[in-house]
Amino acid sequence: MAMNFDLSLYLVLDPKLCGDYGMVATTRDAIAGGATIVQLRMKHASTRERIDMGLALKQVTAGTPVRLIVNDDVEAAIAIDADGVHVGQEDAHPEEVRHLIGEEKLLGVSVNGLDVARAFDPTGIDYIGAGPIFATGTKPDHALPVGFHGLREMIDLCRLPIVAIGGLKGEHVAATFESGADGVAVVSAICGQPDPYQATADLAEAIRKAKQ
């Protein structure tokens, strides 16, 4: 059985957006501000680079309830003893990933669009990233946006804890939770902001109000 986790405020790190401020400092600020999960996503890095960054991030998440997830690189996730792995539809098969990471770790899967949601098999998966809710510049090749109406339908179809992703900002938090999602995933709403701590704290406060 996988560990407990809280999808409420799910930060997906982007090395380019974090820029000179860096992913470690951004993560430290985000955790202080109320982030509940941090995903290391370095699409164009080597496994070695992901491991080095993951080990640095682990020092920041250590001793906190925040879960550290690695995007798409099972080898790196195992090497750093991350809390879990997140894979997309074009990445390794969830069943294969589950076999490699064992039962204790978290496994998240991206579900992009309603067609994927209709064919979705939840076996062995802990949560899904559902979207994209809106078009987003951080993933230019994304599927067609589903909006909040599509998000509600995906929640009905998938029957797993769901974090919504895709162009979401503070003003979208209330609608995300009203749709039935368990959390909101953000990239540019925290990464590259002038004050990542304050940006996270504002999101966390909006989430607290939305969940009341």
Secondary structure per residue as TSV (DSSP state, phi and psi in degrees):
chain	resnum	aa	ss	phi	psi
A	1	M	-	360.0	129.9
A	2	A	-	-70.2	162.5
A	3	M	-	-69.9	166.4
A	4	N	-	-69.2	151.0
A	5	F	-	-155.5	157.4
A	6	D	-	-127.6	113.2
A	7	L	-	-82.3	-4.2
A	8	S	S	-43.1	-55.4
A	9	L	E	-128.8	100.4
A	10	Y	E	-108.2	109.6
A	11	L	E	-93.2	124.1
A	12	V	E	-103.0	115.6
A	13	L	-	-75.7	141.7
A	14	D	-	-129.9	112.8
A	15	P	H	-58.4	-36.6
A	16	K	H	-68.0	-47.3
A	17	L	H	-66.8	-37.4
A	18	C	H	-66.5	-26.9
A	19	G	G	54.2	-141.5
A	20	D	G	-67.0	-26.4
A	21	Y	G	-64.0	-35.8
A	22	G	-	90.3	157.4
A	23	M	H	-75.8	-30.4
A	24	V	H	-68.8	-48.6
A	25	A	H	-64.0	-40.0
A	26	T	H	-61.4	-42.8
A	27	T	H	-64.0	-43.4
A	28	R	H	-59.0	-46.4
A	29	D	H	-63.6	-43.1
A	30	A	H	-65.3	-39.3
A	31	I	H	-65.6	-42.6
A	32	A	H	-62.5	-32.0
A	33	G	H	-83.2	-13.4
A	34	G	T	121.7	11.3
A	35	A	-	-62.9	144.6
A	36	T	-	-109.8	-23.0
A	37	I	E	-140.7	142.0
A	38	V	E	-124.7	125.7
A	39	Q	E	-108.0	128.1
A	40	L	E	-86.5	110.6
A	41	R	-	-122.0	107.2
A	42	M	-	-128.0	84.6
A	43	K	T	-60.6	-36.3
A	44	H	T	-106.5	19.8
A	45	A	S	-98.6	166.3
A	46	S	-	-85.9	164.0
A	47	T	H	-58.2	-40.3
A	48	R	H	-59.3	-43.8
A	49	E	H	-65.2	-38.5
A	50	R	H	-66.6	-38.4
A	51	I	H	-64.0	-46.7
A	52	D	H	-59.3	-46.1
A	53	M	H	-66.5	-41.7
A	54	G	H	-60.1	-40.1
A	55	L	H	-65.8	-37.9
A	56	A	H	-66.1	-41.1
A	57	L	H	-67.4	-35.4
A	58	K	H	-61.4	-33.2
A	59	Q	H	-65.4	-29.1
A	60	V	H	-80.1	-39.1
A	61	T	H	-82.1	-18.0
A	62	A	T	-55.9	133.9
A	63	G	T	80.9	2.8
A	64	T	S	-115.2	163.0
A	65	P	S	-78.7	-0.5
A	66	V	-	-71.1	132.3
A	67	R	E	-92.6	137.7
A	68	L	E	-104.0	119.5
A	69	I	E	-114.0	140.4
A	70	V	E	-105.9	131.9
A	71	N	E	-80.6	119.7
A	72	D	S	68.8	-8.4
A	73	D	-	-117.0	92.8
A	74	V	H	-64.0	-40.3
A	75	E	H	-59.9	-45.4
A	76	A	H	-64.5	-42.4
A	77	A	H	-60.4	-41.8
A	78	I	H	-68.6	-42.2
A	79	A	H	-61.4	-37.6
A	80	I	H	-93.8	-0.8
A	81	D	T	55.5	48.1
A	82	A	-	-65.2	166.3
A	83	D	S	-77.3	-15.5
A	84	G	E	178.7	-177.5
A	85	V	E	-131.7	145.2
A	86	H	E	-122.3	129.5
A	87	V	E	-123.9	150.3
A	88	G	-	-94.2	179.7
A	89	Q	T	-66.6	-27.6
A	90	E	T	-93.7	-0.8
A	91	D	S	-91.9	-164.0
A	92	A	S	-58.7	150.7
A	93	H	-	-68.3	135.2
A	94	P	H	-52.1	-38.9
A	95	E	H	-62.3	-40.1
A	96	E	H	-65.0	-45.1
A	97	V	H	-62.9	-45.2
A	98	R	H	-58.3	-41.5
A	99	H	H	-60.8	-40.0
A	100	L	H	-75.4	-36.7
A	101	I	H	-93.1	-12.7
A	102	G	-	84.0	178.0
A	103	E	S	-80.6	-21.7
A	104	E	S	-77.1	-27.3
A	105	K	S	-85.3	158.9
A	106	L	E	-83.8	142.5
A	107	L	E	-128.2	116.8
A	108	G	E	-111.2	148.3
A	109	V	E	-133.3	137.1
A	110	S	E	-79.2	132.7
A	111	V	E	-119.0	106.2
A	112	N	E	-102.3	98.4
A	113	G	S	96.2	163.6
A	114	L	H	-71.1	-33.3
A	115	D	H	-61.9	-42.5
A	116	V	H	-65.3	-42.0
A	117	A	H	-61.6	-38.3
A	118	R	H	-66.2	-30.4
A	119	A	T	-98.2	8.7
A	120	F	-	-73.1	134.9
A	121	D	-	-110.9	113.5
A	122	P	-	-79.8	-0.7
A	123	T	T	-55.1	124.7
A	124	G	T	76.4	4.3
A	125	I	-	-105.3	139.6
A	126	D	-	-91.8	-35.3
A	127	Y	E	-157.2	164.4
A	128	I	E	-125.2	151.1
A	129	G	E	-97.8	112.2
A	130	A	E	-104.9	133.7
A	131	G	E	166.4	-155.2
A	132	P	-	-74.7	138.7
A	133	I	S	-69.4	-46.6
A	134	F	S	-127.2	167.3
A	135	A	-	-65.1	146.4
A	136	T	-	-141.8	139.7
A	137	G	T	-75.5	-17.5
A	138	T	T	-77.7	-11.7
A	139	K	S	-142.1	79.7
A	140	P	T	-62.6	-22.5
A	141	D	T	-95.8	22.8
A	142	H	-	-67.8	163.4
A	143	A	-	-70.1	172.5
A	144	L	-	-61.2	135.7
A	145	P	-	-60.2	142.8
A	146	V	-	-101.7	-17.8
A	147	G	H	67.3	-178.3
A	148	F	H	-74.6	-28.1
A	149	H	H	-63.7	-46.0
A	150	G	H	-64.7	-36.4
A	151	L	H	-60.9	-44.3
A	152	R	H	-60.0	-41.2
A	153	E	H	-65.6	-40.5
A	154	M	H	-63.8	-38.8
A	155	I	H	-62.3	-43.0
A	156	D	H	-63.3	-38.3
A	157	L	H	-76.0	-39.4
A	158	C	H	-89.0	-29.8
A	159	R	-	52.0	45.7
A	160	L	S	-139.7	163.0
A	161	P	-	-56.0	138.1
A	162	I	E	-129.3	131.2
A	163	V	E	-110.3	128.0
A	164	A	E	-85.2	141.9
A	165	I	-	-141.6	153.8
A	166	G	S	119.3	89.6
A	167	G	S	70.0	20.1
A	168	L	-	-84.2	139.1
A	169	K	-	-133.9	-178.2
A	170	G	G	-53.1	-39.1
A	171	E	G	-70.2	-10.9
A	172	H	G	-98.2	-4.8
A	173	V	H	-60.4	-48.3
A	174	A	H	-59.1	-46.9
A	175	A	H	-65.5	-33.2
A	176	T	H	-63.0	-47.1
A	177	F	H	-74.4	-33.3
A	178	E	H	-61.8	-31.3
A	179	S	T	-70.8	-16.0
A	180	G	T	106.9	4.2
A	181	A	-	-70.1	156.6
A	182	D	S	-93.5	-11.0
A	183	G	E	-170.5	170.0
A	184	V	E	-122.6	129.6
A	185	A	E	-102.0	132.9
A	186	V	E	-131.9	152.7
A	187	V	S	-121.1	-75.8
A	188	S	T	-71.6	-14.6
A	189	A	T	-69.9	-16.0
A	190	I	T	-123.3	-52.0
A	191	C	T	-63.8	126.0
A	192	G	T	83.1	0.7
A	193	Q	-	-72.3	151.4
A	194	P	S	-57.4	-33.8
A	195	D	-	-135.9	89.7
A	196	P	H	-59.0	-33.3
A	197	Y	H	-62.6	-50.3
A	198	Q	H	-65.4	-39.3
A	199	A	H	-59.9	-41.1
A	200	T	H	-69.8	-43.9
A	201	A	H	-60.6	-39.0
A	202	D	H	-65.2	-42.0
A	203	L	H	-63.6	-44.2
A	204	A	H	-60.9	-37.9
A	205	E	H	-68.9	-40.6
A	206	A	H	-62.7	-38.7
A	207	I	H	-66.8	-42.8
A	208	R	H	-58.2	-43.6
A	209	K	H	-66.7	-41.6
A	210	A	H	-65.1	-29.0
A	211	K	T	-88.8	-4.7
A	212	Q	-	-66.9	360.0
